[in-house]
């Protein structure tokens, strides 16, 4: 007996066990197959049946070993001794050695011809041997039960009544209604392995009493679900946990990242799944279920939000390989990778990644189809939320804006508004064609049909941005000094029901309004708007918002001449940004830090400014606004140093050139500093 099957102490009787026993007692046909998806209880049925089999048994679990030559040798040795007497061959997880190996054929075949021959002989009958095997897939080499007779038992998910009976049989206490309601509100119609994990969790967390679980208690719900997932992940089929990570599930990014933000819990739970399944390290070796890829994608978003950028990048790049060209979610993964690259300060690469998606939508043949099918996922993660405002033009605009390519960025934001307009309409090709037809009819003096006119008017609806795309636009407006317009964008998102239901959007809008009021000299209002983003980010674990809020606090305290508090906030920001790898925020914090040291620690201030400049000028970063601010700060430092006005002039002229190129309204401040240089010291 090369392998053993785990015998469950809490096995609950199932009618399929009677079917297997009747097959054994009947003595014919020679073989029986247990077929069903992972987690439907095939292995536990085999183990329970074998506990009462009074004969020699050969067990091989292909999940434990896929070495087919070794299997055939062991099987041959066994048959040579026991084939003349009653004996049983048990093969578990046969699906591990089945694959779709034939071109344009979607059936599953055994991957080794000798294995096919061995099974064929056993199914037809070999001596007094009987065969029982379990697989997630049908055995397509033997389609005809007439020529290759073997019985097949199909195991599926169980309904509420069976699930309730299973839990009661597993020792869960409570009335039938209490247990049934628990099943319905948690796992619903499900697999045996999930119900077994639920039973174990209830025993550990609630002493086996269904009535002790209060679904209205967030603490009880978190304890139940975290425990349930741990039990499934520790089972022999951990991939069953993936069903709880799909779109719209309670562990999806939409729920734990947007609706009920708990980024650290989301990252922790997804990390446990990835670690147990060896993803993404073994992704290229696996026939990955699409549900696992969605879980991996959400894992990347949680990782980015909790400051684990390298993990997020790695996961997204694995997804780009796993999802084939043309898959709608391939574009979604590319867009989210662009977000991660922006956070890492790799702005040109982020722009290119967004560009690849823009090109896909610009494809005259496939563009409209992709637009119709794509559920675009913005940096807030709302994959199928059509009003999210997410689109590749906005992502490209954001990357370009940070590089200081302002004119191109503004053009992209206009395209992003059009994209959002079309995305919400969805059938944009039809509307565009009707708009063009109506224009031609008017030009020729013909009457435009009322139906054509009605559809054509949709094209002319007001076009505006929404979601984080709009807030990134507002960020750029703040940099350009257009504070009133930026405030209107942020305030709209705080009023709009489509966006204010998402705390991440509310927090981002609060940061913008705080900056607007700070730059307007209204410090009390700025402080008020900063409180929510700061507290929310601390509670939810969202690292980018936390860093930006702390930096905003440092700048506000600096404006209020509270240098000690300002310095503490900026240092805290810089340490967190370094830890998470937020390069742009690192640069901004170094520049603010340098300004705080300007009056008393000139040498250290110069060091901060020089480091920021080197990081901003890095070819992989190209942070235009950071470069302009760092050179400006170095110029001001030189102005404070005796006999270094000529050096200051060169630096300030450089800062002026950069600020002029990026439309930085602080150019006037740079020119004022240049005017302070005595004429006789100018070059």
Buried (B, 14 or more C-beta within 10 A) or exposed (E): EBBEBEEBEEBBEBEBBEBBEEBBEEEEBBBBBBBBBBBBBBBBBBBBBBEEBEEBBBBBBBBBBEEBEEBBEBBEEBBEEBBEEBBBBBBBBBBBBBEBEEEEEEBBBBBBEEBBEBBBBBBBBBBBBBBBBBBBBBBBBBEEEEEBBBBEBEBEBBEBEBBBBBBBBBEBBBEEEBBBBBBEEBBEEBBBBBBBBBBBBBBBBBEBBBEBBEEEEEEBBEBBBBBBBBBBBEBBBBBBBBBBBBEEBBBBBBBBBBBBBBBBBBBBBBBBBBEBBEBBEEBEEBEBEEBBBBBBBBBBBBBBBBBBBEBBBBBBBBBBEBBEEEBBBBBBBBBBBBBBBBBBBBBBBBBBBBBBBBEBBEEEEEBBEBBBEBBBBBBBBBBEBBBBBBBBBBBBBBBBBBBBBBEBBBBBBBBBBBBBBBBBBBEBBEBBBBBEBBEEBEEEEEEBBEEBBEBBEBBEEEBBBBBBBBBBBBBBBBBBBBBEBBBEBBBBBBEBEBBBEBBBBBBBBBBBBBBBBBBEEEBEBBBBBBEBBBEBBEBBBBBBBBBBBBBBBBBBBBBBEBBEBBBBBBBBBBBBBEEBBBBBBBBBBBBBBBBBBBEEEBEEBBBBBBBBBEBBBBEEBBBBBBBBBBBBBBBBBBBEEEEBBEBBBBBBBBBBBBBEBBBBEBBEBBBEBBEEBEEEEEE
